[in-house]
């Protein structure tokens, strides 16, 4: 059995190491950071994550779901905070059995690393890759000012959006490996909302809180200790409220007093958080291929960094792992065929969710507070409740099923056309002609989805 080397021990790298070790592979991991269980966490760069169906499936496949769920907080929908101080709720799923699970990136990473070590995965921290000799299948590291050489059979790159392995491939084979990085014109600042004096959350804990303001927004997700991780998204430049323009304490106070006044009483340190925490950049990384022969594969952000606005970055990376594992079983351990199939199958799905994540940025920043958008969502909620066997929203497909991202993207186009047609001249979603809706779904939507090989079930069943 071939020896497996993994570059990067973040979320995807640690889960992939665990899955392969459970399959009997000799797995060794190299990570440039120090052990996150021992090192103080750097503030300001850890947007909270949500685990959804694809992540849950991966953790279940690994046998780790029951160990991870206790460190999460269920999230049932969005709590919208308009500028006038009112709030309203938009449910995610059909009922409370469908929810997302908020989790701290660092807490989850530490838990996965712990599980890896318990089953014998060798993890080398503070090993910075200095060079990759692709032809010799050799990595060189700097560790405590000493050079180390490591030979690999199979190399999986899970070393993040700035992947050194990816850089080596694009440098060595520029005609075959082409990288495209598109930076969003907005960045972010991580802020913090402490627990209330009684130890409970200052806000409703089981909601994603969003303050949408057209060109900018703030959002918050609950932590287990009663606090909230807050993330402020601002344009980089060209607007009144932009990262370039918000520099002084007076600038920050003006922003919050005018745009996020309802949050100020719960965020006593927002000035210091803004000033002291680093400015984060948001981008999308795409590659024209993820694999090299039968020896190297890119996974997670190393293959497909996406913006966080669909909450799918980690879930996509975890799906890389289950896709690869299932293909390995299909191809009976043939890594050459497995890597080729992985690239062909998963890369189009990654491109699809990358596009939808960019679209969702506009939705969360602007559309969620738009009356027309809200009306269409209410229509969709009625349809999904009345016809659960015929209709699944695009959001529901992505978040609560394993329907491929590409199929969900195509379904969303059809659904938008249906909802636009139903909204014409309709004053109240309760007045929908349900017989007509059923006819439309039965002829224009569900047969198409079934033809693709999928159903609307919560957990995907393949026909």
MOCORGI-V408218 format. One record per residue. RES is the residue in three letters. SS is DSSP state (hx for helix, st for strand, lp for the rest). BURIAL is b if it has 9 or more other ideal C-beta (glycine too) atoms within 8 Angstrom, else e. D_LAST is the distance of its C-alpha to the last C-alpha in Angstrom with 2 decimals. Layout:
BEGIN
res=RES ss=SS burial=BURIAL d_last=D_LAST
res=RES ss=SS burial=BURIAL d_last=D_LAST
END
This chain:
BEGIN
res=UNK ss=lp burial=e d_last=34.02
res=UNK ss=lp burial=e d_last=34.66
res=UNK ss=lp burial=b d_last=36.37
res=UNK ss=st burial=b d_last=34.49
res=UNK ss=st burial=b d_last=36.40
res=UNK ss=st burial=b d_last=35.10
res=UNK ss=st burial=b d_last=37.18
res=UNK ss=lp burial=b d_last=36.90
res=UNK ss=lp burial=b d_last=36.37
res=UNK ss=lp burial=b d_last=35.01
res=UNK ss=hx burial=b d_last=31.79
res=UNK ss=hx burial=b d_last=29.44
res=UNK ss=hx burial=b d_last=31.96
res=UNK ss=hx burial=b d_last=32.58
res=UNK ss=hx burial=b d_last=28.94
res=UNK ss=hx burial=b d_last=28.23
res=UNK ss=hx burial=b d_last=31.40
res=UNK ss=hx burial=b d_last=30.39
res=UNK ss=hx burial=b d_last=26.96
res=UNK ss=hx burial=b d_last=28.61
res=UNK ss=hx burial=b d_last=31.51
res=UNK ss=hx burial=b d_last=29.24
res=UNK ss=lp burial=e d_last=27.85
res=UNK ss=lp burial=e d_last=31.46
res=UNK ss=lp burial=b d_last=32.48
res=UNK ss=lp burial=e d_last=36.02
res=UNK ss=st burial=b d_last=35.52
res=UNK ss=st burial=b d_last=38.33
res=UNK ss=st burial=b d_last=38.15
res=UNK ss=st burial=b d_last=40.79
res=UNK ss=lp burial=b d_last=41.24
res=UNK ss=lp burial=b d_last=44.00
res=UNK ss=lp burial=b d_last=44.41
res=UNK ss=lp burial=e d_last=46.31
res=UNK ss=lp burial=e d_last=44.53
res=UNK ss=lp burial=b d_last=43.21
res=UNK ss=lp burial=e d_last=43.89
res=UNK ss=lp burial=e d_last=47.58
res=UNK ss=lp burial=e d_last=48.12
res=UNK ss=lp burial=e d_last=48.77
res=UNK ss=lp burial=e d_last=45.89
res=UNK ss=lp burial=e d_last=46.76
res=UNK ss=lp burial=e d_last=46.66
res=UNK ss=lp burial=b d_last=45.22
res=UNK ss=lp burial=b d_last=42.24
res=UNK ss=lp burial=b d_last=39.51
res=UNK ss=lp burial=b d_last=37.36
res=UNK ss=lp burial=b d_last=35.45
res=UNK ss=st burial=b d_last=31.76
res=UNK ss=st burial=b d_last=28.79
res=UNK ss=st burial=b d_last=26.02
res=UNK ss=lp burial=b d_last=22.65
res=UNK ss=hx burial=b d_last=19.05
res=UNK ss=hx burial=b d_last=19.00
res=UNK ss=hx burial=b d_last=22.43
res=UNK ss=hx burial=b d_last=21.71
res=UNK ss=hx burial=b d_last=18.80
res=UNK ss=hx burial=b d_last=21.23
res=UNK ss=hx burial=b d_last=24.01
res=UNK ss=hx burial=b d_last=21.99
res=UNK ss=hx burial=b d_last=21.00
res=UNK ss=hx burial=b d_last=24.74
res=UNK ss=lp burial=e d_last=25.73
res=UNK ss=lp burial=b d_last=27.81
res=UNK ss=hx burial=b d_last=26.25
res=UNK ss=hx burial=e d_last=28.84
res=UNK ss=hx burial=e d_last=31.60
res=UNK ss=hx burial=b d_last=30.68
res=UNK ss=hx burial=e d_last=29.87
res=UNK ss=hx burial=e d_last=33.54
res=UNK ss=hx burial=b d_last=34.78
res=UNK ss=lp burial=b d_last=32.72
res=UNK ss=st burial=b d_last=33.37
res=UNK ss=st burial=b d_last=30.59
res=UNK ss=st burial=b d_last=30.59
res=UNK ss=lp burial=b d_last=29.29
res=UNK ss=st burial=b d_last=30.23
res=UNK ss=st burial=b d_last=32.91
res=UNK ss=st burial=b d_last=36.52
res=UNK ss=st burial=b d_last=38.18
res=UNK ss=st burial=b d_last=41.93
res=UNK ss=lp burial=b d_last=43.54
res=UNK ss=lp burial=e d_last=47.00
res=UNK ss=lp burial=e d_last=48.72
res=UNK ss=lp burial=e d_last=47.92
res=UNK ss=lp burial=e d_last=45.45
res=UNK ss=st burial=e d_last=41.95
res=UNK ss=st burial=e d_last=38.67
res=UNK ss=st burial=b d_last=35.25
res=UNK ss=st burial=b d_last=31.80
res=UNK ss=st burial=e d_last=29.03
res=UNK ss=lp burial=b d_last=26.06
res=UNK ss=lp burial=b d_last=23.38
res=UNK ss=lp burial=e d_last=22.92
res=UNK ss=lp burial=e d_last=25.25
res=UNK ss=lp burial=e d_last=26.90
res=UNK ss=lp burial=e d_last=24.00
res=UNK ss=lp burial=b d_last=22.73
res=UNK ss=lp burial=b d_last=25.34
res=UNK ss=st burial=b d_last=26.30
res=UNK ss=st burial=b d_last=28.59
res=UNK ss=st burial=b d_last=31.79
res=UNK ss=st burial=b d_last=33.31
res=UNK ss=lp burial=b d_last=36.28
res=UNK ss=hx burial=b d_last=35.48
res=UNK ss=hx burial=b d_last=38.46
res=UNK ss=hx burial=b d_last=37.79
res=UNK ss=hx burial=b d_last=34.19
res=UNK ss=hx burial=b d_last=35.40
res=UNK ss=hx burial=b d_last=38.15
res=UNK ss=hx burial=b d_last=35.83
res=UNK ss=hx burial=b d_last=33.52
res=UNK ss=hx burial=b d_last=36.62
res=UNK ss=hx burial=b d_last=37.98
res=UNK ss=hx burial=b d_last=34.92
res=UNK ss=hx burial=b d_last=35.09
res=UNK ss=hx burial=b d_last=38.73
res=UNK ss=hx burial=e d_last=38.22
res=UNK ss=lp burial=b d_last=36.14
res=UNK ss=lp burial=e d_last=38.48
res=UNK ss=lp burial=b d_last=37.25
res=UNK ss=st burial=e d_last=40.39
res=UNK ss=st burial=b d_last=40.78
res=UNK ss=st burial=b d_last=43.71
res=UNK ss=lp burial=b d_last=44.67
res=UNK ss=lp burial=b d_last=47.14
res=UNK ss=lp burial=b d_last=46.26
res=UNK ss=st burial=e d_last=46.42
res=UNK ss=st burial=b d_last=45.14
res=UNK ss=st burial=e d_last=48.12
res=UNK ss=st burial=e d_last=46.86
res=UNK ss=st burial=b d_last=43.93
res=UNK ss=st burial=b d_last=44.87
res=UNK ss=lp burial=b d_last=41.65
res=UNK ss=lp burial=e d_last=43.24
res=UNK ss=lp burial=e d_last=44.76
res=UNK ss=lp burial=b d_last=41.71
res=UNK ss=st burial=b d_last=44.12
res=UNK ss=st burial=b d_last=44.28
res=UNK ss=st burial=b d_last=47.61
res=UNK ss=st burial=b d_last=48.12
res=UNK ss=st burial=b d_last=50.96
res=UNK ss=st burial=b d_last=51.34
res=UNK ss=lp burial=e d_last=54.51
res=UNK ss=lp burial=e d_last=56.31
res=UNK ss=st burial=e d_last=55.46
res=UNK ss=st burial=e d_last=53.32
res=UNK ss=st burial=b d_last=50.67
res=UNK ss=st burial=e d_last=48.71
res=UNK ss=st burial=b d_last=45.26
res=UNK ss=st burial=e d_last=43.54
res=UNK ss=lp burial=b d_last=39.76
res=UNK ss=lp burial=b d_last=37.26
res=UNK ss=st burial=b d_last=34.13
res=UNK ss=st burial=b d_last=34.73
res=UNK ss=st burial=b d_last=32.23
res=UNK ss=st burial=b d_last=33.66
res=UNK ss=lp burial=b d_last=32.83
res=UNK ss=lp burial=b d_last=36.27
res=UNK ss=lp burial=b d_last=35.42
res=UNK ss=lp burial=e d_last=35.90
res=UNK ss=lp burial=e d_last=39.28
res=UNK ss=lp burial=b d_last=37.95
res=UNK ss=hx burial=b d_last=40.75
res=UNK ss=hx burial=b d_last=38.37
res=UNK ss=hx burial=b d_last=36.93
res=UNK ss=hx burial=b d_last=40.53
res=UNK ss=hx burial=b d_last=41.49
res=UNK ss=hx burial=b d_last=38.76
res=UNK ss=hx burial=b d_last=39.65
res=UNK ss=hx burial=e d_last=43.32
res=UNK ss=hx burial=e d_last=43.10
res=UNK ss=lp burial=e d_last=40.72
res=UNK ss=lp burial=e d_last=41.19
res=UNK ss=lp burial=e d_last=40.00
res=UNK ss=lp burial=e d_last=36.65
res=UNK ss=lp burial=b d_last=35.90
res=UNK ss=lp burial=e d_last=36.30
res=UNK ss=st burial=b d_last=36.11
res=UNK ss=st burial=e d_last=36.03
res=UNK ss=st burial=e d_last=37.12
res=UNK ss=st burial=e d_last=37.40
res=UNK ss=st burial=e d_last=39.35
res=UNK ss=st burial=b d_last=38.89
res=UNK ss=st burial=e d_last=42.14
res=UNK ss=st burial=b d_last=42.02
res=UNK ss=st burial=b d_last=42.58
res=UNK ss=st burial=b d_last=42.68
res=UNK ss=st burial=b d_last=44.94
res=UNK ss=st burial=b d_last=43.85
res=UNK ss=st burial=b d_last=45.86
res=UNK ss=st burial=b d_last=46.11
res=UNK ss=st burial=b d_last=46.41
res=UNK ss=lp burial=b d_last=47.94
res=UNK ss=lp burial=b d_last=47.34
res=UNK ss=lp burial=b d_last=49.64
res=UNK ss=lp burial=e d_last=52.81
res=UNK ss=lp burial=e d_last=51.25
res=UNK ss=lp burial=e d_last=48.53
res=UNK ss=lp burial=e d_last=45.80
res=UNK ss=lp burial=b d_last=43.95
res=UNK ss=lp burial=b d_last=46.02
res=UNK ss=lp burial=b d_last=42.96
res=UNK ss=lp burial=e d_last=40.00
res=UNK ss=lp burial=b d_last=38.11
res=UNK ss=lp burial=b d_last=34.52
res=UNK ss=st burial=b d_last=34.36
res=UNK ss=st burial=b d_last=34.28
res=UNK ss=st burial=b d_last=37.65
res=UNK ss=st burial=b d_last=38.11
res=UNK ss=st burial=b d_last=41.38
res=UNK ss=st burial=b d_last=40.33
res=UNK ss=lp burial=b d_last=43.28
res=UNK ss=lp burial=e d_last=42.05
res=UNK ss=lp burial=e d_last=43.23
res=UNK ss=lp burial=b d_last=42.90
res=UNK ss=st burial=b d_last=41.42
res=UNK ss=st burial=b d_last=41.57
res=UNK ss=st burial=b d_last=38.84
res=UNK ss=st burial=b d_last=38.97
res=UNK ss=st burial=b d_last=36.75
res=UNK ss=st burial=b d_last=38.10
res=UNK ss=lp burial=b d_last=39.05
res=UNK ss=lp burial=e d_last=39.47
res=UNK ss=lp burial=e d_last=43.27
res=UNK ss=lp burial=b d_last=43.43
res=UNK ss=lp burial=b d_last=43.85
res=UNK ss=st burial=b d_last=41.75
res=UNK ss=st burial=b d_last=41.00
res=UNK ss=st burial=b d_last=41.87
res=UNK ss=st burial=b d_last=41.03
res=UNK ss=st burial=b d_last=43.10
res=UNK ss=st burial=b d_last=41.80
res=UNK ss=st burial=b d_last=44.53
res=UNK ss=st burial=b d_last=44.98
res=UNK ss=lp burial=b d_last=46.84
res=UNK ss=lp burial=b d_last=49.52
res=UNK ss=lp burial=e d_last=50.61
res=UNK ss=lp burial=b d_last=50.26
res=UNK ss=lp burial=e d_last=52.65
res=UNK ss=lp burial=b d_last=50.37
res=UNK ss=st burial=b d_last=49.36
res=UNK ss=lp burial=b d_last=49.60
res=UNK ss=lp burial=e d_last=52.53
res=UNK ss=lp burial=b d_last=54.39
res=UNK ss=lp burial=b d_last=53.77
res=UNK ss=lp burial=e d_last=56.13
res=UNK ss=lp burial=e d_last=58.83
res=UNK ss=hx burial=e d_last=58.71
res=UNK ss=hx burial=e d_last=59.90
res=UNK ss=hx burial=b d_last=57.00
res=UNK ss=hx burial=b d_last=54.49
res=UNK ss=hx burial=b d_last=56.23
res=UNK ss=hx burial=e d_last=56.25
res=UNK ss=hx burial=b d_last=52.51
res=UNK ss=hx burial=b d_last=51.67
res=UNK ss=hx burial=e d_last=54.27
res=UNK ss=hx burial=e d_last=53.09
res=UNK ss=hx burial=b d_last=49.31
res=UNK ss=lp burial=b d_last=48.34
res=UNK ss=hx burial=b d_last=51.28
res=UNK ss=hx burial=e d_last=49.28
res=UNK ss=hx burial=b d_last=48.13
res=UNK ss=hx burial=b d_last=51.63
res=UNK ss=lp burial=e d_last=52.79
res=UNK ss=lp burial=b d_last=49.97
res=UNK ss=lp burial=b d_last=50.34
res=UNK ss=lp burial=e d_last=53.91
res=UNK ss=lp burial=e d_last=53.46
res=UNK ss=hx burial=b d_last=51.57
res=UNK ss=hx burial=b d_last=54.52
res=UNK ss=hx burial=e d_last=54.72
res=UNK ss=hx burial=b d_last=50.94
res=UNK ss=hx burial=b d_last=50.90
res=UNK ss=hx burial=e d_last=53.96
res=UNK ss=hx burial=e d_last=53.14
res=UNK ss=lp burial=b d_last=49.41
res=UNK ss=lp burial=e d_last=48.37
res=UNK ss=st burial=e d_last=46.79
res=UNK ss=st burial=b d_last=43.18
res=UNK ss=st burial=e d_last=41.67
res=UNK ss=st burial=b d_last=38.14
res=UNK ss=st burial=b d_last=36.52
res=UNK ss=st burial=b d_last=33.46
res=UNK ss=st burial=b d_last=33.33
res=UNK ss=st burial=b d_last=31.25
res=UNK ss=st burial=b d_last=31.41
res=UNK ss=lp burial=e d_last=30.63
res=UNK ss=lp burial=e d_last=29.55
res=UNK ss=lp burial=b d_last=29.10
res=UNK ss=st burial=b d_last=29.93
res=UNK ss=st burial=b d_last=33.04
res=UNK ss=lp burial=e d_last=32.81
res=UNK ss=lp burial=e d_last=31.55
res=UNK ss=lp burial=b d_last=33.68
res=UNK ss=st burial=b d_last=33.01
res=UNK ss=st burial=b d_last=30.07
res=UNK ss=st burial=b d_last=30.36
res=UNK ss=lp burial=b d_last=28.29
res=UNK ss=lp burial=b d_last=28.54
res=UNK ss=hx burial=b d_last=31.32
res=UNK ss=hx burial=b d_last=32.84
res=UNK ss=hx burial=b d_last=30.00
res=UNK ss=hx burial=b d_last=29.18
res=UNK ss=lp burial=b d_last=31.47
res=UNK ss=lp burial=b d_last=30.47
res=UNK ss=lp burial=b d_last=32.38
res=UNK ss=lp burial=b d_last=31.67
res=UNK ss=lp burial=b d_last=31.01
res=UNK ss=lp burial=b d_last=27.29
res=UNK ss=lp burial=b d_last=27.83
res=UNK ss=lp burial=b d_last=25.31
res=UNK ss=hx burial=b d_last=27.65
res=UNK ss=hx burial=b d_last=27.41
res=UNK ss=hx burial=b d_last=23.74
res=UNK ss=hx burial=b d_last=23.05
res=UNK ss=hx burial=b d_last=25.38
res=UNK ss=hx burial=b d_last=23.72
res=UNK ss=hx burial=b d_last=20.33
res=UNK ss=hx burial=b d_last=22.25
res=UNK ss=hx burial=b d_last=22.99
res=UNK ss=hx burial=b d_last=19.56
res=UNK ss=hx burial=b d_last=18.22
res=UNK ss=hx burial=b d_last=21.25
res=UNK ss=hx burial=b d_last=20.99
res=UNK ss=hx burial=e d_last=17.40
res=UNK ss=hx burial=b d_last=18.44
res=UNK ss=hx burial=b d_last=21.62
res=UNK ss=hx burial=e d_last=19.88
res=UNK ss=hx burial=e d_last=17.74
res=UNK ss=lp burial=b d_last=21.08
res=UNK ss=lp burial=e d_last=22.97
res=UNK ss=lp burial=e d_last=25.51
res=UNK ss=lp burial=e d_last=26.31
res=UNK ss=hx burial=b d_last=27.28
res=UNK ss=hx burial=e d_last=28.05
res=UNK ss=hx burial=b d_last=24.57
res=UNK ss=hx burial=b d_last=23.10
res=UNK ss=hx burial=b d_last=25.33
res=UNK ss=hx burial=b d_last=24.68
res=UNK ss=hx burial=b d_last=20.88
res=UNK ss=hx burial=b d_last=21.42
res=UNK ss=hx burial=b d_last=23.69
res=UNK ss=hx burial=e d_last=21.50
res=UNK ss=hx burial=b d_last=18.31
res=UNK ss=hx burial=b d_last=19.95
res=UNK ss=hx burial=b d_last=23.01
res=UNK ss=hx burial=e d_last=21.49
res=UNK ss=hx burial=b d_last=19.80
res=UNK ss=hx burial=b d_last=23.24
res=UNK ss=hx burial=b d_last=24.96
res=UNK ss=hx burial=b d_last=22.75
res=UNK ss=hx burial=b d_last=23.48
res=UNK ss=hx burial=b d_last=27.08
res=UNK ss=hx burial=b d_last=27.43
res=UNK ss=hx burial=b d_last=25.95
res=UNK ss=hx burial=b d_last=28.23
res=UNK ss=hx burial=b d_last=31.18
res=UNK ss=hx burial=e d_last=30.23
res=UNK ss=hx burial=b d_last=29.95
res=UNK ss=hx burial=b d_last=33.48
res=UNK ss=hx burial=b d_last=34.79
res=UNK ss=hx burial=b d_last=32.83
res=UNK ss=hx burial=b d_last=34.18
res=UNK ss=hx burial=b d_last=37.65
res=UNK ss=lp burial=b d_last=38.21
res=UNK ss=hx burial=b d_last=35.64
res=UNK ss=hx burial=b d_last=34.96
res=UNK ss=hx burial=b d_last=38.47
res=UNK ss=lp burial=e d_last=38.31
res=UNK ss=hx burial=e d_last=38.44
res=UNK ss=hx burial=e d_last=36.26
res=UNK ss=hx burial=b d_last=33.52
res=UNK ss=hx burial=b d_last=33.87
res=UNK ss=hx burial=b d_last=33.68
res=UNK ss=hx burial=b d_last=30.39
res=UNK ss=hx burial=b d_last=29.00
res=UNK ss=hx burial=b d_last=30.25
res=UNK ss=hx burial=b d_last=28.58
res=UNK ss=hx burial=b d_last=25.25
res=UNK ss=hx burial=b d_last=25.80
res=UNK ss=hx burial=b d_last=26.43
res=UNK ss=hx burial=b d_last=23.32
res=UNK ss=hx burial=b d_last=21.07
res=UNK ss=hx burial=e d_last=22.92
res=UNK ss=hx burial=e d_last=22.92
res=UNK ss=lp burial=b d_last=19.33
res=UNK ss=lp burial=b d_last=17.20
res=UNK ss=lp burial=e d_last=14.06
res=UNK ss=lp burial=b d_last=14.80
res=UNK ss=lp burial=b d_last=16.45
res=UNK ss=lp burial=b d_last=16.57
res=UNK ss=lp burial=b d_last=19.64
res=UNK ss=hx burial=b d_last=19.63
res=UNK ss=hx burial=e d_last=21.55
res=UNK ss=hx burial=b d_last=19.11
res=UNK ss=hx burial=b d_last=16.16
res=UNK ss=hx burial=b d_last=18.47
res=UNK ss=hx burial=b d_last=20.13
res=UNK ss=hx burial=b d_last=17.84
res=UNK ss=lp burial=b d_last=14.32
res=UNK ss=lp burial=b d_last=13.29
res=UNK ss=lp burial=b d_last=11.99
res=UNK ss=lp burial=b d_last=14.14
res=UNK ss=hx burial=b d_last=17.60
res=UNK ss=hx burial=b d_last=17.73
res=UNK ss=hx burial=b d_last=14.84
res=UNK ss=hx burial=b d_last=16.58
res=UNK ss=hx burial=b d_last=19.82
res=UNK ss=hx burial=e d_last=18.83
res=UNK ss=hx burial=b d_last=17.44
res=UNK ss=hx burial=b d_last=20.80
res=UNK ss=hx burial=e d_last=22.75
res=UNK ss=hx burial=b d_last=21.17
res=UNK ss=hx burial=b d_last=21.66
res=UNK ss=hx burial=e d_last=25.25
res=UNK ss=hx burial=e d_last=26.04
res=UNK ss=hx burial=b d_last=24.80
res=UNK ss=hx burial=b d_last=26.79
res=UNK ss=hx burial=b d_last=29.83
res=UNK ss=hx burial=e d_last=29.90
res=UNK ss=hx burial=b d_last=29.64
res=UNK ss=hx burial=b d_last=32.38
res=UNK ss=lp burial=e d_last=34.92
res=UNK ss=lp burial=e d_last=37.77
res=UNK ss=lp burial=b d_last=35.98
res=UNK ss=lp burial=e d_last=38.35
res=UNK ss=lp burial=e d_last=36.33
res=UNK ss=hx burial=b d_last=32.57
res=UNK ss=hx burial=e d_last=33.37
res=UNK ss=hx burial=e d_last=34.34
res=UNK ss=lp burial=b d_last=30.90
res=UNK ss=lp burial=e d_last=30.24
res=UNK ss=hx burial=e d_last=27.05
res=UNK ss=hx burial=e d_last=26.58
res=UNK ss=hx burial=e d_last=26.78
res=UNK ss=hx burial=b d_last=24.41
res=UNK ss=hx burial=b d_last=21.76
res=UNK ss=hx burial=e d_last=22.37
res=UNK ss=hx burial=b d_last=22.07
res=UNK ss=hx burial=b d_last=18.79
res=UNK ss=hx burial=b d_last=17.35
res=UNK ss=hx burial=e d_last=18.61
res=UNK ss=hx burial=e d_last=18.97
res=UNK ss=hx burial=b d_last=16.41
res=UNK ss=hx burial=b d_last=13.17
res=UNK ss=hx burial=b d_last=12.48
res=UNK ss=hx burial=b d_last=13.21
res=UNK ss=hx burial=b d_last=10.89
res=UNK ss=hx burial=b d_last=7.88
res=UNK ss=hx burial=e d_last=9.38
res=UNK ss=lp burial=e d_last=9.40
res=UNK ss=lp burial=e d_last=5.69
res=UNK ss=st burial=b d_last=6.32
res=UNK ss=lp burial=e d_last=7.57
res=UNK ss=lp burial=b d_last=11.23
res=UNK ss=lp burial=e d_last=11.25
res=UNK ss=lp burial=e d_last=14.26
res=UNK ss=lp burial=e d_last=12.79
res=UNK ss=lp burial=b d_last=9.60
res=UNK ss=lp burial=e d_last=6.40
res=UNK ss=st burial=e d_last=3.79
res=UNK ss=lp burial=e d_last=0.00
END
